[in-house]
Amino acid sequence: MPFKKEQHSKESCNTHLNAVKDALYVLNGKWKLPLILALQNGPLRFNEIQKSLGEITPKILSKELKDLELNEFLNRKVFSTTPVTVTYELTAYSASLERVIDELRIWGTQHRERLVNHRKTDYHMKEVAT
């Protein structure tokens, strides 16, 4: 299915392109959306987040958390306990990504099924040929 072919002015095309660039800039990389998903069930501490994501290094996790905080998707809360407790939780603004994440999930599921079915067809065709 090709993209919708609508007539756009150069200005509106650039506006749309810049909006997509802005969204990708904020959500770029392989960890931002999984991080947001990890925090959907409530606040977590740094080590809990790292364990839930698996392969992320502490350095990358720290950077990604700071980026998400700067873009107002999560809050960092520091509690004066001994030792100090720090938790991360989603902001109300992060709910604005719900439709985006849901659409990505749907598309990802369809894409994976497409690839699996294509591989099965290729495998079957190779078996028939031999």
N, C-alpha and C positions, 0 to 999 in steps of 0.2 A: 504494500500500500504506500504510494508516494505521499509526500507531504502535501498539505493543502496548498494549492496554487492561487493565492490571492494577490491582487495588485497592491503593492505597497510603495509609498514614496521612499526615496532614499533615506529621508529623515526618520520615518517610522520604522524602516528596516534597521537602521542603526540603533534606534531606541530599543527595539526588541532584542537585538544582538547584545547590547550593553546590559540589559536586564538579565539575560541568560548568563553572561560573563560574570556579573555580580553574584548571582546565585551560586555558580560553580566556584567562584573565588572563596565564598564563605564556607561551602560544603566540600571543598576539594579534598582529595586524598582518600585512602581506604578506611580511615578510622573515625571520621566525624560522625557519619550516620550510625555506625555500630555503637559508638559512644553514647549517642542520644538514645538509641534503643536500649542500651544497658541501664540507663538511668530512668527508664519509663516506669519502673515499679517502685521508685522512691530513692531517697538519698543513699549514696554509697561512699565509702572511704576509698582512698587512692588504691590500696592493695586489693580491695574487693573489685574495683573496676578492672584493674589489670588482670586479675584471675578470670573475670567473666569474659574478657576479650581474648585471652590466650597469648598470642604471639607478640603483642605490643611491648616495646621496651619502655622502661620508666622515663627515659628522656623524651621519647616521642609522645607518650601519654601526657606528660607534663605540658609539652608544647600544645597538643591538641586541646587539653582542658583550658589552657590560657586563651587560645583562639576562640573557643566556644563561649568563654566568659566575656571576652571583649565584644563578641557579636550578640551578647545578651541572651544566649540560649541556656546558660546555666549559671548558678550562683555557687560560690565557694564560701562555706561557712566554717569559721574557726571557733572552737570551743576551748575555754581556758581550763582544761583538765590537765592532769599530769599522767602521762605525757599529753601534749596538745593533740586534740582531735580535730581533724579537718574532714568535712564531708562536701560532696558535690551533689547538687540537685537541679533538676530542670526548672526553668522559669515558665511563667504562663505563656510568654512569647514563643517558646519552643513548640507549643501546640499548633502554631501556624504551619509547621512542617508535616502535620498529620496526613494531609492529602498527598503531598509530594512523596512521602515515604510509602503510603499505601499504593500509589501508582507505580512506584519503583518495584515494590514487592510483586504486584500483579504482572508487570512487564518481565521481571526477572524469572518468575515462575514459567511464564509462557516461553521465554527465550530458552530456558533450560530444557523444557519439554521439546521444543523445536530441534535443539541440537541432539538430544537423545534419540528422537525419532529419525532424524537425518542419519545419524550414525548406524542405527538399526537397519535402515533402508540400504545404506552403503554396504554394510556387512552382508546383508541378505543378497544383494546384487553380486557381490564378489563370490559368495558361496555358489550361486546359480551358475556363474560364469566358469567355475572350475569343475 
